[in-house]
Amino acid sequence: MGVLSADAPQWFLRSFVRSAQGAGATAGTEAIEEVGQGLLDRWSDEDRHFHNLRHLAAVLHRVDELAEETHEPDLVRLAAWYHGAVFSAERKVADAARGGEQSTASAVLAHDELVALGVPQRAADRVADLVNAIVRHAPDPADFDAAVLNDADLAMLAAEPQRYKEYKAAVRAEYAHIPTEDYLRARIRVIERLLARRSLFLSPLGAAWEEPARQNLDMELHRLRKEQAKLAAS
């Protein structure tokens, strides 16, 4: 899935420090960097084939691209840092089967770590709320910050065909330990739920990604259903 440059961690840490300070953190730079490094370690786990540093960088890039549509861009950036900080493939599959979780360990981690860095309670609560808002990728369209975070996280769905193929392979690799039948069932449910939405992307700038994303999802759903039927027949 590509390798980030050797100085990428420093770029990440500088970005995290700026966002934390922009959100009102009163802790020193060294303390903020320590928390940022802990997040980088989480995103760098060897079992993460898609929810990894490359994905984090892509989401942060998209947030910057859509920043003019946000009210509090630094809080949205912090939510991007934390939205997949705590990740479990098994739990994600179980949540997909149940229709999604109501709160996330990532949101709790965001709140606790940001408060410890001196970020005001209101801002820490808001970051946690933003993390929870994209669990089902169906935030309140009137919440511009949540809409931007949603669109930044889903932007990969609109990737050109080869990149989307890589994305599908990375997602499957992340769930390699999940039996094929269970994976197909969960993935189909996720895609059907996304396609049933009136709009995948909620921000004005993100609207340009709607058509290519739906084309990619339609093609993937067709392939998955064929694979599921073939498996059932055998």
N, C-alpha and C positions, 0 to 999 in steps of 0.2 A: 504493500500500500504506500510505498514511498518512505523516504527517510528525511527527517528534518535536519537542517544544517547544525553544525556543532555548537554554534552560538545561540541556537533556539532557546535553550533554557533561560539564558540571560535576558533574551527578549521577552519571554513569558514573565519572568520575575519583575522586570521593569513595568510591564503592563499591569500586573497585579498590584504592585505598590501604588502606581498612579491611580488606579480605580479605588483601592481601599482608602487612600488619602482623600480622593475626591468625594468619597462617601462620608468622610468625617473621622476616619481613624486617627486616634491620638497616640498610638504606640509608635515607637521608633522604627526607622526603616529596617533595621536588622530583624526585629520581631515580626514585621509584616512579611519580609522575605522568607522567614522560617516557615510561616504558615503557607506562603505561596509554594515553597519547595515541597511541603507535605502534599499539597494538591497535585503538583507535578508528578510526585512519586505515585500517587493514586492513578493518574491518567496514563502513566508509563507502564503499568502492570503488564507483564508478558501475556496474560490471558486476554487482553483487550485487543481485538483485531480491528474493530471499528470505533468503539467508544474510547479512543486513544488521543494522543497529543495532536495528531493530524486533524481529528474531528474538532477538538477544542480550538485549534488555530482557525479552522474554517468558520466555526460559529462566531468567534470573536471578530473575525474579518467581516462577516455578514452584519454583525451588530454595528460595527463602525460604518458600514455601507448604508445602514438604515438609521443611523444615529439621529439625523435631523428630525425623525418622526417620533423620537422619545421625549419624555419629560425629564427623566433622570437617567441619562446614559450610563453613568458610572455604576448605578445600581443594577442596570440591565447587564453590564459587563460582568459584574460580580456574580450575578445569577447564572450567566453563561459558564463561569468558572466552576460553579458548584452543581450545575444541573445534572451532571453524571458522575459527580465525585465519588459517590458510593454506588457501586454497580455489582449486580448479581444476575447472571444469566438465568439461573433457576427461578429467581423471584420475578424477573421480567416475563418469563413464559407463564408463570402462575397468574400474574396480574393481568396479562392479556386474556387469559381464559376467563377471568372473573370480571373483565371490563375495566381494569385499571385500579390502582390504589388511591386512597384518599389523601395520604400524606407520605412524605418520603424521608428516608434517613439523610439524604443529601440536603434537604431543607433544614433539618435539625442541625446538621453539621455546620451549614452556612451561618445560621443564627448564632450558634454558640461560639464559633471561631471569630466572627465579626464583632460580637459584643466584647469578647476578650481583647480585641485589638482597639477597643475604644470607639467603635462605630456606634452612633446613637441608636437607641432601642428601636425607634421608628424605622430607621433605615435598615437595620438588621431584620426586623419583622417583614419589611417590604421585599427584601431579597429572598427571604424564605418563601413568601407568598408567590413571588415570580417563579421560583423553582417548582413549587407545587402546581402552578397554573399550567405548566406544559406537560404534566404527567400524561394527560390524554390528548394533548395537542388540540385543545378546544377551549382556549381562554376567552374571556369576555372581549368581544370585538371593540368595545368602547374603552378598554384598557390598552392604551397605545404602547406602553412599555411591554406588557405581556404579549401583545400582538407582534412586536418586533422580535422578541425572544423566540416566540413560536416560529416565525418565518425564518429566522437565522438557523434554527435547529433543523427545520424541514427543507432548507434550500438544496441539500444534496439530492432530493427527489427529482429536481429539475436538471440534473447533470446530463451532459452529453452521453450518448449510448455506451461508449467504452468505459467512461468513469462510473456510470451507473452499474455496469457489469462488475466492476471492481468492488463497488459498494455492496452489491448483493453477495459477492463471494466473501467479503470481510464479515458481513453480518452472519452468514452461515458458519464461518470459521469460529466466530465468537460463541456460537451455540453448538459447536461440533459434538459435544457430549450429549446433546438432546436427541433422542431417537427421531428418525426422519418423519415418521407419522405424526408425532407430537409437534415437531417443528413446523411441518406443513400446515397443520391445523391452526396453530397460533399465528403464523405469519399471514395466512389467508384472512384470518379474523381481523388482524391489524390493518391490512390493506383494504378490506371491505369497509371497515369503519372510517378510514381516511377518505375513500372515494364517495362515501355517503354524505360527506360534509358538503355544504353549499359552496364553501370556499376553503381551500387548503391554506391559502395565504391571506392574511388579514390586513397587512399594511399596504398603502398605495403603491410603494415601490416594489414590494414583494409580489404584487399581483401579476407582474410580468412572468413569474415562474409557474403560474397556474397550469397553463396548457402543456408544457413539456413534462411537468411533474405527473399530470394525469395520464399522459401517454406512457410514461415509464411504468407507472403503477398498473395500468391496464394490461400492458404486455407481461409484466411479472405475474399478475394474478392469473392470466390465461395459462402461463407456463406452469405455475404451481398447481392449478386445478388439474391440468393434464397429468402432472406427476402424481398427484394424489389419486386420480382415477386409475392410473397404471398400477400404483401400489396396491390399491384395493382389489384390482382384478387378479393380481398375482397371489 
